[in-house]
Amino acid sequence: MDNVLNTYIYEIKKGTKPLALITVSQERVDRLLDKITKNGLEYTLQNIGNKRNIFFGNQECVEVVKTFLDVNLSNLSADKDFILGILLGYNRVQQCRRYLNKLNLHPIG
């Protein structure tokens, strides 16, 4: 997990990724948050059972994510799901397909 965190921090600081997401057990949260804050990055947490989603990166992106973390990620609206995917750096074309599919405008297998 440390290698993944280090890679995400590097990408965010270099400007190639505005936001990252890591899902961890509650026991690991404090150590990871310490490293995230020491690197000057913003974060927000989402409880998912006995685990936590840690969203971290640029302040503006984290603020956007905070506006829709009141629901499970699998229950996000098509618009919010699209925004989150783009902010996390997922493939843009695939995100467009996913968005259209969620709206039933362009069913894709």
N, C-alpha and C positions, 0 to 999 in steps of 0.2 A: 504494500500500500504506500510505503514511503516513496518508492520510485515513481508511482503514479502521481502522488501529490507533488513531488519535485518537478516532474515534467509539466504538470498543469501550472504550477507557479511560474516556471520559466516561460511558458507560452503566454501567459497573461502579462507578465512583465515585459515581454518582447512585443506585445501588441498583436499577436497572431490568434489569440483566443480571448474574448472578453469575459467569459464566465465558465466556470467548471462546476461539476457535481460529483461528489463522492458520497457513497452510502456506507456507513460504518456502524459497528456496535457502540453502545453508549460508553463503554469503557475506554474507547479510543478517542472520543470526541475532544476532550481537553487537550491532549497532546497535539492533535492535528490543528485545533484552533490556535494554539500557541504559535505554531509554525506559520500559519496563515497570517495572523496579526503581526508577527515579527517581520513579515515581508510586506507590510503596509497594505494588505488587501482587506476588503470588506467581506462580510459573510452574513448568512442567515441560516437558521436551522429549521428543519421540518421533522417532526416525530412521525415515524412509521412503525408502529408496534414497538419491538424492543431495539430497533435501530434508529439511526438519524440520517437524514439527508443533509449534507453540508453543501450549500451553494456558495461559491466564493469567486471574487474577481473584482472588476471595476465597480465603483460605487453606484453608478447609474443603473447598471445591469442588475445588481443585487436589489436595488430599490424597486425595479420593475418586478422582479421575482417575488418580492415580499407582498405585492398587491394581489397575488393569486395563490398563495400557499395555504389557504384555508380549506382546500379540498385535496383529496388524493390525486396524485399526478395522473393516474389513469382516468380520472373523471374531469379533467380540464376541458373547457370548451375548445372547439376547433381553433379559434383565434389564439387563445392562450397557449395551447399546445404548439402551434406554429411559432409563436414568439419565443417560447422556451427552447424549442429545437434550434432555431436560428441563433439565439444567444449562446447556446452550448456548442455551436460550431458544427452541427450536423449538416449533412449534404443538403444544399439548398433545393436542388431539384427533387430529391426524395421528400423533403419537407413540404414542398408544393404539392406533390402527389398525395401525401398523407392528408394534407389540409383539404384538398378537393375531395378525397375519398370520405373524410369525416363529414363533409357537407353533402355527400351523395350527389355531387355535381359531375364527377368524372370517376365512376367506379373503376378501380384498378385491382386486378387479381391479387 
